[in-house]
Amino acid sequence: MARITRNATLTFGKHKGTKISMCPTSYLRWMGETLMDSDLHRWAQAARDELDVRQREGALETEHKSLEQQADDLLRKAGFKP
């Protein structure tokens, strides 16, 4: 089975349609903890891998995004470039 990378687009859940690399840290943590013992364990591992990348890059985001970032995310999901 092929490995899921950080460029894979989620096919389920709250952030369906979002690349793993664009998901909030809190969601990646949830995936990594909750999905490991399920049929979606490959997604859990991909989430953990992304968290490792962010840790190495020193880029772990805060749990709460700014209102401006939330608006940008919403516009991107709707197909606009903020």
C-alpha positions in Angstrom: 0.0 0.0 0.0 1.3 3.4 -0.9 2.3 5.8 1.8 0.2 8.9 2.3 2.3 12.1 2.1 1.8 15.6 3.4 0.5 16.6 -0.1 -2.4 14.2 0.1 -5.9 15.7 0.3 -8.1 14.5 3.2 -11.1 12.5 1.9 -13.0 12.6 5.2 -13.8 14.6 8.3 -13.9 18.3 9.3 -11.1 19.2 6.9 -12.1 17.1 3.9 -10.6 18.6 0.8 -7.6 20.1 2.6 -4.0 18.9 2.2 -2.5 17.4 5.3 0.2 20.1 5.2 -2.5 22.8 5.5 -4.4 21.2 8.4 -4.4 22.8 11.8 -1.9 21.3 14.3 -4.7 20.5 16.7 -6.5 18.4 14.0 -3.3 16.6 13.1 -2.8 15.8 16.8 -6.3 14.4 16.9 -5.8 12.3 13.8 -2.5 11.0 15.1 -4.0 9.9 18.4 -7.5 8.8 17.4 -7.1 7.1 14.1 -4.0 5.0 14.8 -6.0 1.9 15.8 -8.5 2.2 13.0 -8.8 1.5 9.2 -7.5 5.0 8.8 -4.1 4.3 10.5 -2.2 5.4 7.3 -3.8 8.8 7.7 -2.8 8.9 11.4 0.8 8.1 10.5 0.8 10.9 7.8 -0.5 13.3 10.4 2.2 12.3 12.8 4.8 12.7 10.0 3.5 16.2 9.3 3.8 17.1 13.0 7.4 15.9 13.0 8.2 18.1 10.0 6.6 21.1 11.7 8.5 20.3 14.9 11.8 20.1 13.0 11.1 23.4 11.2 10.0 25.1 14.4 6.7 25.9 12.7 4.1 24.5 15.1 1.3 26.9 14.9 -0.7 28.1 17.9 -4.0 26.3 18.5 -6.0 29.3 17.7 -5.6 31.0 14.4 -6.1 34.7 13.9 -9.4 35.8 12.5 -7.6 36.9 9.4 -6.0 33.4 8.9 -9.4 31.7 9.4 -10.9 34.0 6.8 -8.1 33.2 4.4 -8.6 29.5 4.9 -12.3 29.8 4.3 -11.7 31.8 1.1 -9.2 29.2 -0.2 -11.6 26.3 0.4 -14.2 28.3 -1.6 -11.7 28.6 -4.5 -10.6 32.2 -4.0 -7.0 33.4 -3.5 -7.0 35.8 -0.6 
